[in-house]
Amino acid sequence: MKGGPIEKVLLHVDATEAALTAARYAIVLAKTYGAEIHAVYVINEKLLEDLLRAKVFLEEEEVDLEHDLEADGQRYLDAVDRLAKAKEVTISGEILRGVVHREVIDRATQIGASLIVIGELEQTASRRDSFFDESEMILRLAKCPVLSVKGDDFVKSLYDSL
C-alpha cells in the first residue's frame, strides 16, 4: 500500500540485539505500507572524546577503537540489509559520526522520515541517567513519531510470516 501513513522509516541501528528486533519490525512496517527504510549507525564521537579526556585510553588507541566501532557498525548494517532483502524491502544505510541523538534526528529530518524506529529502551538506574541515554533523547527530541520496539518473539513471528 504505497502512499500510506508511513512512507520513509529511519531505523537507528546500534550494536545490540534490540536493534535487530527493531529492524525486523521496521521491515514488517515497510512491507505493509510500501515504505522505504534508511538505516543509520552512529559512531558516538562525544563518547570517544570523553574517554580520551578521562585518560581511559591514549590518543593512538582512540583511532583503533573508532575503526572497531566502524567495523561493528558495518556488520550490523549488513545484517539489517540481509534481513530487508530477504523480504524484498528497499533499504539504504550509512555510518554517521557525532552525537547519536542529534545525528539520528537530523538525518530523519533530511530524508523526510515519517517514523523513527529504535530498539527497546534500556532500563536506567535513575531519572538522571535517562537524560544521557541516546535512545531516550531521540524519543524526547524528535519532531516525527518514534517507535521503540520490544517483544522479540512477537516481532520475529511477524517478520517470519511475511
BALOBA-1460 file (C-alpha; in Angstrom, 3 decimals):
// residues 162
<rec num="1" residu="m" x="0.000" y="0.000" z="0.000"/>
<rec num="2" residu="k" x="2.232" y="2.803" z="-1.298"/>
<rec num="3" residu="g" x="1.401" y="6.290" z="-0.039"/>
<rec num="4" residu="g" x="0.064" y="5.232" z="3.374"/>
<rec num="5" residu="p" x="0.855" y="6.904" z="6.669"/>
<rec num="6" residu="i" x="4.403" y="5.553" z="6.669"/>
<rec num="7" residu="e" x="6.463" y="6.298" z="3.564"/>
<rec num="8" residu="k" x="10.010" y="6.647" z="4.918"/>
<rec num="9" residu="v" x="11.356" y="4.990" z="8.034"/>
<rec num="10" residu="l" x="14.605" y="5.993" z="9.681"/>
<rec num="11" residu="l" x="15.962" y="2.978" z="11.564"/>
<rec num="12" residu="h" x="18.518" y="3.658" z="14.287"/>
<rec num="13" residu="v" x="20.931" y="0.731" z="14.408"/>
<rec num="14" residu="d" x="23.348" y="0.223" z="17.256"/>
<rec num="15" residu="a" x="25.395" y="-2.853" z="18.109"/>
<rec num="16" residu="t" x="22.618" y="-4.613" z="20.040"/>
<rec num="17" residu="e" x="20.142" y="-7.428" z="19.559"/>
<rec num="18" residu="a" x="17.400" y="-4.869" z="20.296"/>
<rec num="19" residu="a" x="18.428" y="-3.043" z="17.108"/>
<rec num="20" residu="l" x="17.920" y="-6.232" z="15.087"/>
<rec num="21" residu="t" x="14.457" y="-6.668" z="16.615"/>
<rec num="22" residu="a" x="13.698" y="-3.053" z="15.684"/>
<rec num="23" residu="a" x="14.979" y="-3.751" z="12.171"/>
<rec num="24" residu="r" x="12.652" y="-6.719" z="11.769"/>
<rec num="25" residu="y" x="9.690" y="-4.600" z="12.843"/>
<rec num="26" residu="a" x="10.707" y="-1.760" z="10.529"/>
<rec num="27" residu="i" x="10.811" y="-4.308" z="7.709"/>
<rec num="28" residu="v" x="7.300" y="-5.520" z="8.613"/>
<rec num="29" residu="l" x="6.066" y="-1.909" z="8.530"/>
<rec num="30" residu="a" x="7.853" y="-1.175" z="5.268"/>
<rec num="31" residu="k" x="6.448" y="-4.289" z="3.623"/>
<rec num="32" residu="t" x="2.937" y="-3.491" z="4.893"/>
<rec num="33" residu="y" x="2.936" y="0.177" z="3.844"/>
<rec num="34" residu="g" x="5.306" y="0.085" z="0.873"/>
<rec num="35" residu="a" x="7.748" y="2.290" z="2.766"/>
<rec num="36" residu="e" x="11.490" y="2.769" z="2.324"/>
<rec num="37" residu="i" x="13.908" y="2.210" z="5.179"/>
<rec num="38" residu="h" x="17.025" y="4.258" z="5.755"/>
<rec num="39" residu="a" x="19.237" y="2.705" z="8.455"/>
<rec num="40" residu="v" x="21.855" y="4.710" z="10.333"/>
<rec num="41" residu="y" x="24.586" y="3.638" z="12.701"/>
<rec num="42" residu="v" x="26.268" y="6.482" z="14.575"/>
<rec num="43" residu="i" x="29.801" y="6.430" z="15.928"/>
<rec num="44" residu="n" x="29.481" y="8.349" z="19.173"/>
<rec num="45" residu="e" x="32.313" y="10.877" z="18.888"/>
<rec num="46" residu="k" x="31.323" y="12.560" z="22.158"/>
<rec num="47" residu="l" x="31.880" y="9.276" z="23.988"/>
<rec num="48" residu="l" x="35.280" y="8.868" z="22.318"/>
<rec num="49" residu="e" x="36.260" y="12.407" z="23.347"/>
<rec num="50" residu="d" x="35.070" y="11.819" z="26.922"/>
<rec num="51" residu="l" x="37.067" y="8.578" z="27.180"/>
<rec num="52" residu="l" x="40.176" y="10.289" z="25.830"/>
<rec num="53" residu="r" x="39.753" y="13.252" z="28.186"/>
<rec num="54" residu="a" x="39.319" y="10.879" z="31.137"/>
<rec num="55" residu="k" x="42.541" y="9.162" z="30.036"/>
<rec num="56" residu="v" x="40.793" y="5.810" z="29.693"/>
<rec num="57" residu="f" x="42.998" y="5.273" z="26.659"/>
<rec num="58" residu="l" x="45.706" y="7.032" z="24.682"/>
<rec num="59" residu="e" x="45.070" y="9.088" z="21.554"/>
<rec num="60" residu="e" x="46.546" y="6.319" z="19.370"/>
<rec num="61" residu="e" x="44.105" y="3.838" z="20.899"/>
<rec num="62" residu="e" x="41.207" y="6.136" z="20.009"/>
<rec num="63" residu="v" x="41.886" y="5.533" z="16.306"/>
<rec num="64" residu="d" x="41.813" y="1.751" z="16.860"/>
<rec num="65" residu="l" x="38.561" y="1.995" z="18.817"/>
<rec num="66" residu="e" x="36.998" y="4.185" z="16.141"/>
<rec num="67" residu="h" x="37.950" y="1.606" z="13.469"/>
<rec num="68" residu="d" x="36.467" y="-1.161" z="15.631"/>
<rec num="69" residu="l" x="33.246" y="0.823" z="16.061"/>
<rec num="70" residu="e" x="33.050" y="1.431" z="12.324"/>
<rec num="71" residu="a" x="33.545" y="-2.284" z="11.631"/>
<rec num="72" residu="d" x="30.815" y="-3.150" z="14.169"/>
<rec num="73" residu="g" x="28.512" y="-0.606" z="12.564"/>
<rec num="74" residu="q" x="29.088" y="-2.054" z="9.111"/>
<rec num="75" residu="r" x="28.457" y="-5.594" z="10.381"/>
<rec num="76" residu="y" x="25.119" y="-4.555" z="11.882"/>
<rec num="77" residu="l" x="24.115" y="-2.549" z="8.805"/>
<rec num="78" residu="d" x="24.982" y="-5.559" z="6.637"/>
<rec num="79" residu="a" x="22.848" y="-7.808" z="8.880"/>
<rec num="80" residu="v" x="19.909" y="-5.394" z="8.594"/>
<rec num="81" residu="d" x="20.411" y="-5.227" z="4.829"/>
<rec num="82" residu="r" x="20.226" y="-9.036" z="4.597"/>
<rec num="83" residu="l" x="17.031" y="-9.081" z="6.693"/>
<rec num="84" residu="a" x="15.406" y="-6.486" z="4.411"/>
<rec num="85" residu="k" x="16.496" y="-8.127" z="1.169"/>
<rec num="86" residu="a" x="15.139" y="-11.473" z="2.351"/>
<rec num="87" residu="k" x="11.689" y="-9.844" z="2.453"/>
<rec num="88" residu="e" x="12.224" y="-7.760" z="-0.717"/>
<rec num="89" residu="v" x="12.162" y="-4.451" z="1.157"/>
<rec num="90" residu="t" x="14.080" y="-1.414" z="-0.085"/>
<rec num="91" residu="i" x="16.745" y="-0.287" z="2.379"/>
<rec num="92" residu="s" x="19.737" y="2.020" z="2.389"/>
<rec num="93" residu="g" x="22.211" y="2.522" z="5.176"/>
<rec num="94" residu="e" x="25.081" y="4.671" z="6.315"/>
<rec num="95" residu="i" x="27.509" y="5.225" z="9.141"/>
<rec num="96" residu="l" x="27.456" y="8.694" z="10.665"/>
<rec num="97" residu="r" x="29.714" y="10.349" z="13.242"/>
<rec num="98" residu="g" x="28.746" y="12.724" z="16.022"/>
<rec num="99" residu="v" x="26.339" y="12.899" z="18.936"/>
<rec num="100" residu="v" x="23.995" y="9.965" z="18.376"/>
<rec num="101" residu="h" x="20.607" y="11.537" z="19.035"/>
<rec num="102" residu="r" x="21.442" y="14.661" z="17.038"/>
<rec num="103" residu="e" x="22.678" y="12.687" z="14.032"/>
<rec num="104" residu="v" x="19.617" y="10.411" z="14.037"/>
<rec num="105" residu="i" x="17.147" y="13.286" z="14.374"/>
<rec num="106" residu="d" x="18.952" y="15.422" z="11.777"/>
<rec num="107" residu="r" x="19.043" y="12.570" z="9.254"/>
<rec num="108" residu="a" x="15.348" y="11.821" z="9.870"/>
<rec num="109" residu="t" x="14.556" y="15.453" z="9.083"/>
<rec num="110" residu="q" x="16.797" y="15.477" z="5.993"/>
<rec num="111" residu="i" x="15.150" y="12.418" z="4.450"/>
<rec num="112" residu="g" x="11.624" y="13.435" z="5.457"/>
<rec num="113" residu="a" x="11.091" y="10.370" z="7.641"/>
<rec num="114" residu="s" x="7.527" y="9.778" z="8.749"/>
<rec num="115" residu="l" x="8.762" y="7.494" z="11.552"/>
<rec num="116" residu="i" x="11.941" y="6.768" z="13.508"/>
<rec num="117" residu="v" x="12.286" y="3.179" z="14.728"/>
<rec num="118" residu="i" x="14.595" y="2.388" z="17.651"/>
<rec num="119" residu="g" x="15.288" y="-0.671" z="19.768"/>
<rec num="120" residu="e" x="13.794" y="-1.205" z="23.192"/>
<rec num="121" residu="l" x="14.805" y="1.418" z="25.730"/>
<rec num="122" residu="e" x="17.277" y="0.174" z="28.310"/>
<rec num="123" residu="q" x="16.394" y="0.150" z="31.983"/>
<rec num="124" residu="t" x="18.000" y="3.172" z="33.645"/>
<rec num="125" residu="a" x="19.239" y="3.264" z="37.212"/>
<rec num="126" residu="s" x="17.971" y="6.779" z="37.845"/>
<rec num="127" residu="r" x="15.951" y="9.546" z="36.265"/>
<rec num="128" residu="r" x="19.202" y="11.472" z="35.778"/>
<rec num="129" residu="d" x="20.670" y="8.583" z="33.721"/>
<rec num="130" residu="s" x="17.716" y="8.697" z="31.327"/>
<rec num="131" residu="f" x="18.795" y="12.176" z="30.230"/>
<rec num="132" residu="f" x="22.088" y="10.719" z="28.977"/>
<rec num="133" residu="d" x="20.582" y="7.727" z="27.166"/>
<rec num="134" residu="e" x="20.757" y="8.370" z="23.420"/>
<rec num="135" residu="s" x="17.599" y="6.423" z="22.572"/>
<rec num="136" residu="e" x="15.713" y="8.290" z="25.264"/>
<rec num="137" residu="m" x="16.950" y="11.580" z="23.787"/>
<rec num="138" residu="i" x="15.744" y="10.532" z="20.318"/>
<rec num="139" residu="l" x="12.353" y="9.707" z="21.800"/>
<rec num="140" residu="r" x="12.139" y="13.067" z="23.591"/>
<rec num="141" residu="l" x="13.541" y="15.397" z="20.912"/>
<rec num="142" residu="a" x="12.484" y="14.007" z="17.523"/>
<rec num="143" residu="k" x="9.932" y="16.015" z="15.561"/>
<rec num="144" residu="c" x="8.316" y="12.960" z="13.947"/>
<rec num="145" residu="p" x="6.828" y="9.898" z="15.679"/>
<rec num="146" residu="v" x="9.298" y="7.493" z="17.298"/>
<rec num="147" residu="l" x="8.584" y="3.809" z="17.801"/>
<rec num="148" residu="s" x="10.528" y="1.851" z="20.417"/>
<rec num="149" residu="v" x="10.263" y="-1.845" z="19.553"/>
<rec num="150" residu="k" x="10.188" y="-4.665" z="22.073"/>
<rec num="151" residu="g" x="8.765" y="-8.171" z="22.150"/>
<rec num="152" residu="d" x="11.418" y="-10.210" z="20.316"/>
<rec num="153" residu="d" x="9.306" y="-13.344" z="19.830"/>
<rec num="154" residu="f" x="6.250" y="-11.438" z="18.617"/>
<rec num="155" residu="v" x="8.306" y="-9.344" z="16.191"/>
<rec num="156" residu="k" x="10.165" y="-12.387" z="14.888"/>
<rec num="157" residu="s" x="6.863" y="-14.173" z="14.208"/>
<rec num="158" residu="l" x="5.546" y="-11.135" z="12.309"/>
<rec num="159" residu="y" x="8.779" y="-10.943" z="10.303"/>
<rec num="160" residu="d" x="8.773" y="-14.692" z="9.568"/>
<rec num="161" residu="s" x="5.156" y="-14.529" z="8.363"/>
<rec num="162" residu="l" x="5.974" y="-12.049" z="5.566"/>
